[in-house]
């Protein structure tokens, strides 16, 4: 049965274009279109779509207001279309705060290097959100928090590049209480967090719980366009007790500071004495991800060995698996977000299924668990 999609945009041309792309996939079906946010709220309640694509700037009611009303009345996975500008980035982050789950650039030439790739990516994003069996808010108090990871069979592994693997929709495995995680007593020197779809909200949820005197540097790798990362770093910095900044080439790692990988670039780390230094590089044009979790994780394995706690959060695809494998081989600790609290259980499933992650932890309890493990009392 096809995933039902509601397309919302004030441009009749864009509504028609998105509808054509969505309907090209036999697993998707556009059931209606709306020209403003007020119509979208009404149609969402009446038609019960499984996914909504939403513009931001519209008459009568803007997209952010519409997201907020839909999430309050009939929660539905929402994919935002955004312009790659500073204002577009800020508005998109506001929409994610309101409850939207993912976003794509509105200009298709900004999505991918060619038309066919852009079409496929849009279809995959819509399917990834629509295949969620039951939509739930990202953070749910009832989620049981910690799952000791048991590797799955090879058929359960997530392979390939962004969007090539569907999110797992099987029932989440049974979890044990967060108190079951006992601090290992390891002396860490670095915290790494990699994420994609659903990551902005997840990172905000985690980092706002960290104290100002968190004792380690933090490297954040979020799949995000270049126009968005400065605004996202500024937003996190304004909300968090720790300092958050967009990473710059040559930055010296400091405790209690989080460095966000710049969009469109690759972030690496090298050891310099007792601390480390960040290298920001353009990277290969063939890379699927800019920034790439694998690249940052791999560089950290060489620079810091086992003195690393690495966490893989919600996201599509398998980025982070190979870098996490290198970290684990060097003695580092690898954790994954659990299935029940993920927007898309792709990246965390990849490290869990490969037997790399030692714990699967709910988003609700991830900050508590990180602090328990990495801060010595």
Protein Blocks (a to p, Z undefined) as FASTA:
>chain_A
ZZddddddfbfklmmmmmmmmmmpmkbccfbdcfbfklmmmmmmmnopabdcddfbdghi
afklmmmmmmmmmgcdddddddddfklmmmmmmmmmnopabdcdfblklmpmbfklmmmm
mmmmmmmmmmpmbacdfbdfklcfbdcdddddfklpcedjehiaccdfbdcdddddfklp
ccehiacfbdcddddehklmmmmmmmmmpcfklcbdcdddddddfklmmmmmmmmmmmpm
bdcddddehiacdehiacdddehiacddddehjbccddddebjaklmbdcdfklmmmmmm
mmnommcccdddedehjehjlmmmmmmmnopacddddfklpmblcklmmmmmnomafbdc
dfklmmmmmmmmmmcZZ
